[in-house]
Amino acid sequence: DEEVNTVKPVVKISTIQFRMLVMLYTIGSTIVIAPAAMTVDSKQTAWIPAILGVVCGFVLVKVYIALGLLFKDKNLIEINEAVFGKYLGKGVSCLFVTSTVITCSRIVYYVGSFLNTHIMMETPLIAIHIIFMLVVVFGARLGLETIARCCEIFFPWFIGLLGIFIFSLTPQMKVQNLMPLLDIHLKPLTHSVFIFLSITYFTFAPLMMVFPLHLRKPEKGAKALMSGSLLGGFIMVAIILFCIMVIGSYHSSTTMFPVYEMAKRIELGNFLQGIEVIIAIIWFLTLFFKVSLYFHASIAGLCHIFNVNETRFLTLPMGLIVTTFSIIVYPTIIYQKTWLAETWIPYSFFVGAFYPFILLIIGWIRFRPAKIKKIIKST
């Protein structure tokens, strides 16, 4: 125990900053990927499984909150060691860190793929990845508190740009694109709910490296985690709904980045045109914070596994690893589509739902059952 306590970080962030981080983290890569992935199965009713996904997400976030409040003075790596024991805990932590590095690389790939396809066609993919990761590495070197303050500064810009984007789309919306309204079948509905969860709430494990250890008030932090995740989820429901109403379910399912295609259609009079770059800015803001939290989780996790107090020296090597992985993580588009269709949902379910649930159950058995009942009632 003494060995574990020496690595304990002292950085604390406010409840408001954490809520903003959770909200942007939830939206993250989902804003561009979700509409295409969900309209393939559910077509014009894709917004219904999205709402069901938010409801399921609410239950999952309850599990994360109960786990966090059971171990208020620990991050996820320390919880692993407390629940599974020192050696098995370190083994599970190694798998978790590997998972965060791979997922971090996948998100960086999406940044490069999007820019390479739509905005910077002549720029080599590796150059885009290096520039993006340099900013992430710089943020990681400055620390979690700086990232949280940065989020606080950019959040009003995000809300403002999103408001402009939604307002500009209203003339293009066609309610008839949602018809037939309740044409729902159980199999595509269930699959779409899992797709939504896999790119939003099943990715929440890295947040346990921040909550509750890095929060000034863990109980208020629990409410921030819940409200931030729900707000982010409902923004995603709205984006999916707008995608179907503006470009239709067929175009949403056949284009790789339907939200960007939707933004291209914005035209108010003859003066407000070509503002699709707004959606690119919104996406970069949300992705920067998502990648930063994944990056923080992988570095903090690695340092704890090897009992290293200083995290800054690892930022550059880890940045190089993530950048290299981001080039090779998806060798081809066919590989990417196969991975997302067949592997990603069970993989994300295991890491983001099964794993925290098992931690909670074993924690409940080993550490004061009365305490956890009290926590569940209070949340």
RAWOUR-V38685 format. One record per helix or strand. SS is the DSSP state (alpha for helix, beta for strand). FROM is the first residue (numbers start at 0). TO is the last residue. If there is no record, write none. Layout:
# RAWOUR-V38685
ss->SS from->FROM to->TO
ss->SS from->FROM to->TO
This chain:
# RAWOUR-V38685
ss->alpha from->1 to->4
ss->beta from->12 to->12
ss->alpha from->14 to->26
ss->alpha from->29 to->69
ss->alpha from->75 to->83
ss->alpha from->85 to->117
ss->alpha from->124 to->141
ss->alpha from->143 to->171
ss->alpha from->174 to->177
ss->alpha from->185 to->198
ss->alpha from->200 to->208
ss->beta from->214 to->214
ss->alpha from->217 to->253
ss->alpha from->257 to->263
ss->beta from->266 to->267
ss->beta from->271 to->272
ss->alpha from->276 to->304
ss->alpha from->312 to->327
ss->alpha from->332 to->365
ss->alpha from->368 to->377
